[in-house]
Amino acid sequence: TNTKERATLGVSKLKSAVRQTRRLLAKEGLAADARVEAERKIKSLEADLAVAERANKERALATRYHKVKFFDRQKLLRKIKQTKKRLEDEEVSSKVRKALKAELFELRVDLNYVMNYPKLEKYISLFPPEARYTEGAAVPVHSATTSSSATDEKRDKLREQVRRKMRAGEMSGEPE
């Protein structure tokens, strides 16, 4: 089997192929060329196995957090739409307009956070259940919150990375 075919194999099939090849290597009196071939095959199989395990983890996390990310994205899109509508109002003072633009930028940062969250990490919601029940309104948790758990710190760190990338132009400024 070639590498392309092995890439489509499941994790268990790849693991069994690695075990089978290791058993072959453990045999006494194996020809030198066959030994070299088997060692190459093991390296190749282990690389394919790592790719397959990564894909499985990505798939599992995508499935697990699809609903939460969907709701976060919908809330943010709704808030962006509302903020844009308030910005289009002619009677808004320049001070309020500036605040609305800053709010719009932060909402876009949050939307980029949801859409570009690392695939191999557990998703940290912008609207955790604690925040939903205590405040009444759905407001994303920002750095201004008093609690600073490890989750909040990680969320803020990822947000800061997104903010930096957006300012540098590496990430879309208008993800909606």
Disulfide bonds with the S-S distance in Angstrom:
none
